[in-house]
């Protein structure tokens, strides 16, 4: 099992949270984060979960990636990091490990394909607003399907709403999560 801490990416007016182990940033429409500026390369950079931490790597872009005005090819993402693409004053992207999203001990977390969810699951099998993971008043964990087309599954059973216990496997589209230590973690 590979545990990936969610990654929050702020790009202009858009905010994303990713749970997959690699996120691409570039100007092509199939990049995970699209920056529509001609000076940004097609796939300008990649953010990867490597050895238990996020790292940004410039993808041999023509105009480079900058942090605080200095050109950088490899950047450890520890805390909030602001990078500029295609020049020191180019488009600004903020990268931040989002340790509080899936592992939040209280509150509720929305999961789905749309950018306004707390956790964006980039998968065609996931509805725009797919499910809510939340704590009950008694301190337990629950997941509620929001009427998704392809369903939410707990231990292989399709559910509308389900209490969650340690070790339960939750599947949404092609992504699976496990309940561990009172949190929901991606497998």
C-alpha positions in Angstrom: 0.0 0.0 0.0 1.3 3.4 -1.0 0.0 6.3 1.1 -0.1 9.6 -0.8 -0.7 12.8 1.1 -3.1 14.9 -1.0 -1.6 17.8 -2.9 -3.2 21.2 -3.1 -2.4 23.2 -6.2 -3.5 26.9 -6.6 -3.2 28.2 -10.1 -4.7 31.6 -10.8 -8.4 31.4 -9.8 -8.4 27.6 -9.7 -7.8 25.4 -6.7 -7.3 21.7 -7.0 -6.6 18.8 -4.6 -5.0 15.6 -6.1 -4.7 12.2 -4.6 -2.8 10.5 -7.4 1.0 10.0 -7.1 1.8 12.2 -10.2 0.4 15.6 -11.3 1.3 17.2 -14.6 1.3 21.0 -15.1 1.3 22.5 -18.6 -0.6 24.3 -21.3 -2.1 21.1 -23.0 -5.7 20.4 -22.2 -4.9 16.9 -20.8 -2.5 18.2 -18.2 -3.8 17.8 -14.7 -3.3 21.6 -14.1 -3.7 23.6 -17.3 -1.9 27.0 -17.6 -3.0 28.5 -20.9 0.0 30.8 -21.5 2.2 30.4 -24.7 5.5 30.6 -22.8 4.5 27.6 -20.6 5.5 24.3 -22.2 3.1 21.6 -23.2 4.0 19.6 -20.1 6.0 22.1 -18.2 6.6 20.1 -15.0 5.5 17.2 -12.9 4.8 16.9 -9.2 5.4 13.4 -8.0 5.0 11.5 -4.7 8.5 10.1 -4.2 9.8 8.4 -1.0 7.0 9.8 1.2 7.1 13.4 0.0 6.1 15.6 -3.0 8.7 16.8 -5.5 8.3 19.2 -8.4 10.5 18.5 -11.4 10.8 20.8 -14.4 10.1 18.7 -17.6 13.0 20.2 -19.6 10.7 23.2 -20.3 12.1 25.9 -22.7 11.6 28.8 -20.2 12.2 27.1 -16.9 10.6 27.0 -13.4 11.5 29.6 -10.8 11.3 29.9 -7.0 11.9 33.3 -5.5 13.4 34.5 -8.8 15.9 31.6 -9.0 15.6 29.0 -11.8 15.1 25.5 -10.3 14.8 22.1 -11.9 14.0 20.0 -8.8 12.0 21.3 -5.8 11.0 19.5 -2.6 7.5 20.5 -1.6 7.7 20.9 2.2 5.1 23.4 3.3 3.7 25.9 0.8 5.9 26.5 -2.2 5.2 29.1 -4.9 6.7 28.4 -8.3 6.6 30.7 -11.4 6.5 29.0 -14.8 8.3 30.3 -17.9 10.2 33.1 -16.1 10.7 34.7 -12.7 7.5 36.7 -13.1 5.6 34.1 -15.1 2.3 32.4 -14.0 2.3 31.6 -10.3 1.5 28.1 -9.0 1.3 27.3 -5.3 2.0 23.7 -4.3 1.1 22.5 -0.8 0.9 19.0 0.8 -2.8 18.9 2.0 -2.3 16.8 5.0 -5.5 18.1 6.6 -8.0 17.1 3.9 -8.5 13.3 3.9 -7.1 12.9 7.4 -9.2 15.5 9.0 -10.4 14.3 12.4 -13.6 16.4 12.3 -15.8 18.1 9.8 -16.7 16.8 6.3 -14.8 16.4 3.1 -16.3 16.3 -0.3 -14.9 14.0 -3.0 -15.5 14.3 -6.7 -14.2 15.3 -10.1 -15.2 19.0 -10.0 -12.6 21.5 -8.8 -14.8 22.8 -6.0 -14.5 19.6 -4.0 -12.1 19.3 -1.1 -10.5 16.3 -2.8 -10.5 16.2 -6.6 -10.5 12.7 -7.9 -9.5 13.0 -11.6 -11.3 10.0 -13.1 -14.1 9.8 -15.7 -15.8 7.2 -13.5 -16.2 9.7 -10.7 -19.1 12.1 -10.6 -18.5 15.9 -10.3 -19.8 15.7 -6.7 -19.5 12.1 -5.8 -19.4 11.6 -2.1 -19.0 13.1 1.4 -16.7 11.7 4.0 -17.6 13.0 7.5 -17.4 12.4 11.2 -20.6 11.6 13.1 -21.6 13.4 16.3 -20.6 10.2 18.2 -17.1 10.4 16.7 -17.5 7.7 14.1 -16.8 8.0 10.4 -19.4 7.8 7.6 -19.4 8.1 3.8 -22.5 9.3 1.8 -22.8 8.8 -1.9 -24.3 12.0 -3.5 -26.4 10.2 -6.1 -23.3 9.4 -8.3 -23.8 7.5 -11.5 -21.2 4.9 -10.9 -21.7 4.6 -7.2 -19.6 4.5 -4.0 -18.5 1.1 -2.7 -17.5 0.0 0.8 -15.8 -3.4 0.9 -17.2 -4.2 -2.5 -20.8 -3.3 -1.7 -22.5 -0.3 -3.4 -23.8 2.0 -0.7 -25.9 5.2 -0.4 -24.5 5.8 3.1 -22.3 3.7 5.3 -20.6 3.8 8.7 -16.9 3.1 8.3 -14.6 1.1 10.5 -10.9 0.5 10.7 -9.7 -1.4 7.6 -12.8 -0.7 5.4 -12.0 -0.3 1.7 -13.9 2.6 0.0 -13.9 2.6 -3.9 -14.9 5.6 -6.0 -14.3 5.2 -9.7 -10.9 3.6 -10.2 -9.6 4.9 -6.9 -9.6 3.0 -3.6 -9.1 4.3 -0.1 -8.8 2.5 3.2 -9.9 3.6 6.7 -6.8 3.7 8.8 -6.3 5.3 12.2 -9.6 7.2 11.8 -8.7 8.6 8.5 -9.3 7.9 4.8 -6.1 7.1 2.9 -5.6 6.3 -0.8 -4.3 2.9 -1.7 
